[in-house]
Structure formats: structure tokens, C-alpha cells
Amino acid sequence: MKVSIVGTGYVGLVTGVCLADTGNHVVGLDVDAEKVERLSAGHCPIFEPGLEELITANLRAGRLRFTTDPAEAIRHGEVLFLAIGTPPLPDGKPNLAYLEQAADSIAELADGPKVAVIKSTVPVGTGEKMEKRIAAKCKHAVPFVSNPEFLKEGTAVDDFQRPDRVVIGAEDAAAAEVIRELHLPFVRNQAPIIVCRRAAAELIKYAANTALAMRISYINAIANLCDRFGIDVNDVRAGLMTDARIGRRFLYPGPGYGGSCFPKDVQALAHTFQEAGVDASLIEAVHQVNVRQRRLLFDRLRTRFDGALRGKRVAVWGIAFKPQTDDIREAPALTLIELLLEAGAEVHAHDPEALENLRTQYGDRVHYHEVAYEALDGADALVLVTEWNEFRSPNFEEMRRRLRQPIIFDGRNVYASETMARHGFECHYIGRPSVIPKA
């Protein structure tokens, strides 16, 4: 099948490459000429395990190409996937301007019937609006389908190729069947293809992300209560996770959620509730808990040093919002770094993949270290923010030798209390009693 992807950002790139890998002929459209040039040479602009290898293989096979020419892309595709950013406006409502521009281009350039598929996360009713927008300007039929993505950064290729479900929302049965056919190679494991009304599919994406964000905010609230009572949150988690109705996923306390999806999607869903005249207090609380949680590590540092952070050297391990990505959008580490800089502290940062993105944002305000241990030299404390595998079993003796003070703030509860005590560290957790060496 001939497929075009409008927008080669995170979702669009993974979608296009994986569809090409099953034999479809895919054209990726982007306005960024430099990115298109890099992609055409087989260089992936983001860190995502396995993605660059697939780009290279499908370019070589002639099933994948990239362009900056809207006419080339729109006329190529029988199916047009719209994977365009919908960043939040100041009030939390998604900005659909870029999606509307894409719809106008389709209306102008379509040379025959097309099926348009919205991969972007959009408010309920967006597909209907875009379909009417095109119909008013275009003589060709362009039904819109909602096909929300459920990709996790760090495992996106596997998530697309082995989904736990595919959601197709459509008012046109023939258009829905086209999209179902495209996804059949990926559901050989009997994962369900859910075909529903378009508005339902649009809501499913927001509902799913907010439910996951809610679990994170919930366990963070429980962890903060554990801190007050001296309870180990892991004991509470054990009691929760063994309940089959609750399960194990997304019940790990930390410094809050980040990334390109949860923060904006929670706010967007709250806005949808408000516009519909439905009480949004539960959804708003999920967001507010997360906003407060993102300050937690800084507040703990400030308390530990009696408010005197000016001139202190703080090492930060982990900048990306989660492991296995270089994405720092809404990363909790950024909140910590910003507050530390405002307080006059000196920040020394290490991340296996995200340092260049951090450098682009902070320039010479932060010290960058390619080697994790070098960030510790002379530091008054280490803050672990993102739980990359390389941080799980480090050389603690080397860490203690390099740190000015053997103080760790373990924002992901990675290190065992017994290990910290044995190596002489003072270690502060989230929802677990601190380890304080005996004098």
C-alpha cells in the first residue's frame, strides 16, 4: 500500500518506518530540510533502540523515502497519516493549528480519494472537524480515521510491531477496513483490533494516558504519606501490587512524570471535562500532585543543607524523562536543575543519551560529563533522577571517593538501604526511611 506520513517526529517516524518494514511504500513529509536530509542518509534524529537500523534497511530496500514537498507526499499516499504535534496552549487546550494547516494542504493537493488518519492526540470531535474542513475545499472524498498511538519511548519499535491493542475509530466502514488491513501484520499474536466510533477512539487515548498518570500521582501521594509516618512505601506497594485488580505497572514512586504525553494529555482531558460541563476535579488533582512532586527532590536538598545551597556542587545522574530515550521534554530533572541554579548551586550533569539536548537548553549554565563518575568529583551530593541501568550497580567505593560528602538523594528508590549503610552513605529516598550513618 502507498502510505504517506505527515510529520516525522517521534510518532510519525516510528509509524512510517514500521509500516515500510512490512512491505508498504512510505513517504515521510517534514518541513525541516536538515532533518529530511539526515533521515534520507539513514541517520535517526532521535535515540530510540532499533529505529535507525530499520530506517537504513528500508531506505536500502526502496520502500522508504523522505521529502519536504507536501505535493509529493500527499499525492503519493493512498493513506495519509497525520502525526503532527498538538502542544498545549496556556489554558491547557491542545493547539490544533498545525493539524489544520495539514488538512488545508490535503484539500489543496489531493489528486484523488484518500484516507486520512490522525495519529496525533486530539480532543473529541477533532476528526469530524478536520473532515468537514477538507470537504468544504476538496472535490475528493477524504474520510478521517482516528488511530491513536500507544508507543512508549525506549520500546516504541517493539510497541508498534507487537501492540497490545490497535484502536481504529471511524464513521466510514471502508476507511476503517483499510486501516485494519495495514495493521494486520502486527497482530499475529492475537492482539485485539478495536473498531469503534471516531469520537470514542479520540477519547481512549486521553483516558489511557490519564489513567496511567493517575497511578503515578497516586503512588507518589502514598509515598509522601509514608515519609511522614516512617513507613517503607515498598511494603505498601507489595500489598497493592499483589492485588490482581490493581497490578504492578506504574506504581513506582519518584519525582513525578514527564515526557511529551502525560503532562499535556492530562491537562487536555481536564479542559475537555470543563468544556463539556463535567466536574474535572479528579483529573486536575492528578496534574497538581505531579506539579508538586517535581519540586520534591529540590526541597529535600534544600532542607538537608539548611537552605544554604549557594555555592554547593550537586551532581545529577539522569536527565531524560525516562531511560532508553534522549527526550527531555517536561523531564523532572529540568525542574530540579532550574531550582538549583536559581538557588545558586553548581550543577554537574550526566546522562547516557540526553546531554546534548540539555546543553541546547542550558548552554554553559550547567557542567556536562560524558562519564558518570566524573560528575561526582567534589560534589556535595548526588541526585539520581532517571534510573538508567548503568546507575543500578555502580562502584560505590569509587563514588564515595569522588564525592566531597557521601550524600545521595535516590529519586527512584534504586539503592538498597543495606548497601548504602555498608558503604557509609547517607541516602534519602522517596517514601522510604533515610539511611543516616552512625557518628
HELIX and SHEET records of a PDB file:
HELIX    1   1 TYR A   10  ASP A   21  1                                  12    
HELIX    2   2 ALA A   33  SER A   40  1                                   8    
HELIX    3   3 LEU A   51  ARG A   60  1                                  10    
HELIX    4   4 PRO A   70  HIS A   76  1                                   7    
HELIX    5   5 ALA A   97  LEU A  109  1                                  13    
HELIX    6   6 THR A  126  ALA A  135  1                                  10    
HELIX    7   7 ALA A  156  GLN A  161  1                                   6    
HELIX    8   8 ALA A  173  HIS A  183  1                                  11    
HELIX    9   9 LEU A  184  PHE A  186  5                                   3    
HELIX   10  10 ARG A  198  PHE A  229  1                                  32    
HELIX   11  11 VAL A  233  MET A  241  1                                   9    
HELIX   12  12 PHE A  262  GLU A  275  1                                  14    
HELIX   13  13 SER A  281  GLN A  293  1                                  13    
HELIX   14  14 LEU A  296  ARG A  304  1                                   9    
HELIX   15  15 PRO A  332  GLU A  342  1                                  11    
HELIX   16  16 LEU A  355  TYR A  362  1                                   8    
HELIX   17  17 GLY A  363  ARG A  365  5                                   3    
HELIX   18  18 ALA A  372  LEU A  376  5                                   5    
HELIX   19  19 ASN A  389  PHE A  391  5                                   3    
HELIX   20  20 PHE A  396  ARG A  402  1                                   7    
HELIX   21  21 SER A  417  ARG A  422  1                                   6    
SHEET    1   A 8 LEU A  64  THR A  67  0                                        
SHEET    2   A 8 HIS A  25  LEU A  29  1                                        
SHEET    3   A 8 LYS A   2  VAL A   6  1                                        
SHEET    4   A 8 VAL A  79  LEU A  82  1                                        
SHEET    5   A 8 VAL A 115  ILE A 118  1                                        
SHEET    6   A 8 PHE A 144  SER A 146  1                                        
SHEET    7   A 8 VAL A 166  ALA A 170 -1                                        
SHEET    8   A 8 ILE A 193  CYS A 196  1                                        
SHEET    1   B 6 HIS A 367  TYR A 368  0                                        
SHEET    2   B 6 GLU A 346  HIS A 350  1                                        
SHEET    3   B 6 ARG A 313  TRP A 317  1                                        
SHEET    4   B 6 ALA A 381  LEU A 384  1                                        
SHEET    5   B 6 ILE A 407  ASP A 410  1                                        
SHEET    6   B 6 GLU A 426  HIS A 428  1                                        
END                                                                             
